[in-house]
Amino acid sequence: MLDETCRADLADRDSVSRLSHDPATGLACDPATGHPRPPRREFKARGSFTERCAGCQLPVLNCLCPYQASAESEAQIWLITHPLEHFKPTNTGRLIHDVLPATEVFTWYRTAPDARLLALLDDPRFAPFVIFPDDQPDYAERVVGIEAVGEIKTNGRIPVFILIDGTWRQARRIFRKSPYLDRLPVLPLATTRLTRYRLRKPASQAHLCTAEVAAELLRQSGDVDAAQVLDDYFDAFNVSYDASRRYEKIEQPTPAMRRLLAYRAE
């Protein structure tokens, strides 16, 4: 039997704002067994002592809040996020939720799938696609192209892009260790676009960060306006954070920032 502390902890595990006890997982007990977990040391990373804006979490030197804009799209985006990503200020998955309020965010636990995610996967309104490369033969029969998204829209259902938010190693593990994803079509992102992300060093320039993947998927599937807003917001985040690392104040808005300001003023 789970004690009351662990019951409450399990009920709250999908809320980043209430992550507690174990900074690496957000849980005071194991989600499968209910066994208490000893507290770990507070998560520390480079820049952890930087004064940050309470709204956008960026260094106050180059706050992102003036450029935050929301958009609408026919497709939805659901993020399955590795627990450690919640603690990384360089995470770009949160930018998607800022721009597209309908975005769902689920924290991944191998032994305890999110019950709400499982329910949404069974909801006939939605047609989810797992965004993952088509580089292995064992799931080749599940691979579809972007044209499948248009067919879903024609049938009156809501296409959903499921993005796995974590490092490449974490993403592969989540993809392989989540049986509830096995029945879903796999949609690889086909693009010649190269990453503009400055805050983490990618293994390849062809490896886009989470926000870039989302923007490209929206663009290719017909949500051009939403894609542009997200792309500009990512650019503003990318430039602002990079400048803050060098303790440089951005004196003049970039073209992307100016487009966001104009969009907000409409």
N, C-alpha and C positions, 0 to 999 in steps of 0.2 A: 504493500500500500504506500502511496505517496503521502508524505506529510503535507500539512497545509501550506507551508512555505513554498515547497516545490510545486504544489498545485497552482498557486498564484503565479509562480515564476513561469510555468509552462504557458499559462493563459496569456502572459504578457510578452512572450518571447519575440513576437513579430513587431514590437514597437521599439524603434531605435531609441526614442527618447527615454525609455524606461529600462534600457539595458543596465544590468547591475551585477554585483558580486564578482563575476569572472569577466574581466575586460576582453578576453579573447573570444568568448562565446556569448556573453550577455546572460548566462544562466547561472543560478546558484546551485543547480543540480543537473545531473545528466538527464536529457529529455527522454531517454528510453527506459532507464532503470529507476530514476528518481533518487539515486544515490547523491548525497551532498558533494559538492565540489569545493575544494579549499580555495579561498580567494587568491588571485594572482596579483603581482605587482601592477601598479597603474601603468597603462600603455604609454610609452614615451617614444616619440619620433622626432626627427629633426624639425624644428619649428614649433614644437609643442608648447613653448613658452611665449610664442608670438601673440600679441593682442589681436583678437579676432572679432569680427562683427557678429553679433548674436543672430542676425538674420541670415546672411549668406555663408558664414563661417570662413570667409577669406580674411586675410590680414586687413585691418582697418585702413592701412595705407592706401589700398586700392579696392575699396568695397565694391561688390558686384550688384548690390541692391538696386541702384538707379537703372540698371539695364535688364532687370528681370521682367520677362513678358510671357504671358500664357497664350497658347494657341489651341486650335481644335484640329482633330484629324479623324478620318474614317477608321483607320486602324488604331489598335491599342498596343501598348508595350507593357509587358510584365517582366520584372527583373527577379531572377533567382540569385540572391546575393550571398556570397561567402561571408560568414560572420566577421572576419577580420577587415573586410572592405568598409564596414560601417565606421571604423575608427581612422580611416585614411582620409585626410582632408583633400588629397589629390584625386579622390574617387570622382568619376564623371557621371556615374549612374544617377546620382541625385539631381543632376542638371536636367535630366529627362523629365523627372517628376515636377520640377519647377516650371517647365514649359508646357507639359501635357499633364494637367491635374488628374486625369483619369488613369494615369500610370499606377500599376500595382507593384509593390515591393515585398518580396518574401525572403526571409532569411533561411538559408539552407542548413538542415541538419540531416545527416545521413540516416539516422535511425528513427527520426521523428518528422516525417513530411508535414508541411503546413496544411492543416485541415481545410482552411479556406481556399488554398490553391487547388487542392484535390476537388473541392466542390465546383470551383470555377471551370476546371478542366472538363467537368461533366455537364456544364451548362450549355444547352444547344444553341444559345445565342452566339457563342464564340467559336471561332475556328482557329485554334492555336497552331503556330509553327515554331519549332525549336530552331534557333539560328545557330548553326554549327557547320564547320567545313565538311565537305563530302570526300574526305581523304582516307576512309577506311571501307573495305568491302562488306563488312558484316551488317551494315545498315544501308547499303546502296539502294535497296528496294524502297526505302522511305524517302529518298531524296527527291525534291520537287524544285521547280524553277519559280521565278517571281511571277510568272503568268498565273500560277495557282491562286495568288492573292486576288487578282482581278476576277477570277471565277467565283471565289467566295463572296466578293462584294455583289456580283450579279445575282447570286442566290439569296441575297438579303441577310447574310450573316456578317458578323464583325470579325475581321482578321486580327489575329493577335500575334505579335512578335515576342517570343520568349527569349530574352537575352540572359546569358549566364554571366554574372558580374563577379569577376575575380581575376587572378592571374591565369595565364594560359594553363599552367599545371592544375590549378584549382578547378578551372572550367572543365577540363577533361575528366577530372574525378567526379565532378557533379553530374556531368552528362552520362558517365558510365555507371554511377552508383545511385541513380534515381529511376527506379523501375517505372514510375508513373509517366516518365517521358518516352518510354520505349514505343508506345503506340501512336506517337505524334509524328507527323511529317517533318522532315529535316530540310530546312531552307538555307543553303549556303549563300553567303553574300558574294556576288560576283561584281567586282569593281576594279578599276585601275587606279582608284584614288589612293594617295599615300597619306600617312598620318601627319597631322600638324601638332600633335600632342608634345609638349615640351617638358612635362613634369615628371615623367618616368621614361626610362630608356627602353624602347621596344626591341625585341629580338630582330625585327625586320621593319622597314618603313612601310611595308604592306599590311602590317598588323595595326588595325585601327583600334582606338579606345572605344569604350562602351557608348559614349555619346555620339561619336562619329559614326559608328555602326548604325545606331538608331536613326540618325539624320539621313544616312544614305538609303536605308530601307524605306523610310517615309517617302523620300524623293522618287525612288524607283517604283513604288507602288501607287503613286499619284497624289500623295499629300505634300505637294510642292511647297505651299506656304508654310506649313508646320515645319517642314524640313529646313527651310531657310531660317526661320526663327530659332530653331534649336541649334543649327550650325553657327549662327551669329552669336548666340548665347554661349556656346562652347568656346568660340573664338575669344569673346570678352573674358571668360573665365581663364582661359589658357594664357592670354597676354597679361591679365591682371596679376595672376598668381606668380607667373614667371618674373614680372617686374618687382613684385613684393619680395621675392627671394633675394633680389639684388639690392633691396632697400631703395628702389627707385619709384618715385611718384609719377604716375601717368598724367601728364598735364593736358594733353589733347586727346579726345576720344578717337578711337580707331574707326575706320569705315563701318565695321560690324557694329560697334557701339552706337554710332550715329543712326544706323538703320534701326536698331532696337529702340532708341529714343523716339524716332519717328513713328515706329509701330505702336509704341505705348501711347503716343499722343493722338492716334486716330480715334 
